[in-house]
Amino acid sequence: MNKPHDIPSPSANNAAAVDNHAVMFITQRPELVMTEGHGSWLIDHNGKRYLDFLQGWAVNCLGHSNPGMISALHAQARKLINPSPAFYNEPMIRLSNLLTEHSCFDRVFFANSGAEANEGAIKLARKWGQLHKAGAYEIITFDHSFHGRTLATMSASGKPGWDTMFAPQVSGFPKAELNDLDSVKQLITDKTVAVMVEPVQGEGGVIPTTSAFMEGLRALTREHGVLLIVDEVQAGCGRTGKLFAYQHYNIKPDIMTLGKGIGGGVPLAALMATEDTACFVPGDQGGTYNGNPLMTAVGISVIEQLLAPGFLDDVLRKGELLSAELLKLATEFKLEGERGKGLLRALMLGSDIGPKLVELARDHGPEGLLINSPRPNLLRFMPSLAVTDEEIHLMCQILRKLLQQVK
Ligand SMILES: *Cc1c(COP(=O)(O)O)cnc(C)c1O
C-alpha cells in the first residue's frame, strides 16, 4: 500500500529524499543522512561536505574516524566484546587506572551516557548522606544547568519548564545562581548533601564559572560538610585545554562525572569519586553494559591521545585563536562578544539570529558548516580538539559571509 510518507518529498537541489517513516519523531531534523566523517569533516548522502564544529555535541573530541580509536575498537572486538559485568576486564581496569592517575579521584564506575553517570552521582551522594549526614539528600544545582534527560537528571537540570514536564518530579534539587556564592549559601540546610555544578555551563550557553566562585564553593561545601560534584560531561576530557575542567581551579571535588568526550563518539561515561566518597556496596549500583571492554578500550585510546605531549597545550592555543577570531567578528558586526574556555566557545549575537545562522551555515555551498545555537541569541562552537588553524579560519570566513547576509 502506498502510504503518504512513502511519496518522496520534493527537496532542494534534487537531493535524494529521506525515508524517515519508522524513526520516532523526537526532534526536527533536516532531510539529510550523514554517511561518512573524517577529522573535522562530515559527508551526507548527497556527497556534500560539512565543516563540523558540532562534533556530535562535543562528543568526537578527536574528530571523525580517528585512527587510534578505530584500531582500539578493531583489536578489542577481535579479542573480547562482553565477558559480562560480573567479571573484571582488562580495558576497564586500564582506563580506571589512567583516569585516577591523572585526577584527584580514586574510584571509577563506567556508564553508557552522561545522564546515567549523573544518576550514579546523585545516588552516591544520597547514599553518602544516609551514612554520614543523617539522611540528608538535597543536592543544590543551578539555574540553566543541564545534567541529562532521565527523570532525576531532568529534575536536577535548571532548564526552564523542566520542573513540570513528566510530573511527578524527582524532588530534592533546589536551584542556585551560577557564579553567585551567596545564592548557594542561602540554600544550604541540614537536608543538603551536595552541590552539583558544571565548571562551564554548556547547554546553558557556554558560561564559565569564575575561579572565585569555584574556590568559594569548595570552601563553603567543606565548611558545611557537604559534597562537591562536578558534572564534566561536556567540559571534561580536554575540551577546555586541561584534561579535566576542575583543574583550571585550585580545587579537588569529591565526585566528577564524564561523558561525551571520554568515548570520542562511542557510548561511554564515567562516575568518579574519592576513596572517602565511594560508599556504594554490592547491590547499590550496576548495569549490563557498564565497563564493557569494547567501549573502555576506545576510552583508553582517547585519553592516551589527549595526554600525548603538547596536545592539551595546543587545545589552549587553538582556543585562544578561535576566541580572537570570534572577537573580530563581534567587533565587525557589532555583536555582544564571545566567551568560553578552550575549545568550548560561544559567540554572543545580541539578537535572536542564532537559529537562522545555524540553518544558513548548514545550507551554505558548496561546503556547509555545522554549528549550533543552544540559545537563540548565541552560537556554540565545539570542534574536534584536533581541529587545524586553517579550519578555524575557514569556519570564521563562512560565518563572516553569513553574518553579512543576516545583519
Ligand atoms: C550532554 C550532557 C549531559 C547528558 O549526557 P548524555 O550522554 O546525553 O546523557 C549531562 N551533563 C552535561 C553537562 C552535558 O553536557
PDBQT file of the ligand as one rigid body, heavy atoms in Angstrom, charges set to zero:
ROOT
HETATM    1  C1  LIG A 501      25.255  16.201  27.493  1.00  0.00    +0.000 C 
HETATM    2  C2  LIG A 501      25.319  16.429  28.929  1.00  0.00    +0.000 A 
HETATM    3  C3  LIG A 501      24.745  15.519  29.841  1.00  0.00    +0.000 A 
HETATM    4  C4  LIG A 501      23.960  14.323  29.396  1.00  0.00    +0.000 C 
HETATM    5  O1  LIG A 501      24.730  13.401  28.705  1.00  0.00    +0.000 OA
HETATM    6  P1  LIG A 501      24.023  12.251  27.841  1.00  0.00    +0.000 P 
HETATM    7  O2  LIG A 501      25.146  11.391  27.384  1.00  0.00    +0.000 OA
HETATM    8  O3  LIG A 501      23.304  12.947  26.736  1.00  0.00    +0.000 OA
HETATM    9  O4  LIG A 501      23.085  11.547  28.745  1.00  0.00    +0.000 OA
HETATM   10  C5  LIG A 501      24.917  15.772  31.186  1.00  0.00    +0.000 A 
HETATM   11  N1  LIG A 501      25.577  16.836  31.633  1.00  0.00    +0.000 NA
HETATM   12  C6  LIG A 501      26.137  17.741  30.791  1.00  0.00    +0.000 A 
HETATM   13  C7  LIG A 501      26.894  18.893  31.346  1.00  0.00    +0.000 C 
HETATM   14  C8  LIG A 501      26.006  17.582  29.409  1.00  0.00    +0.000 A 
HETATM   15  O5  LIG A 501      26.529  18.475  28.573  1.00  0.00    +0.000 OA
ENDROOT
TORSDOF 0
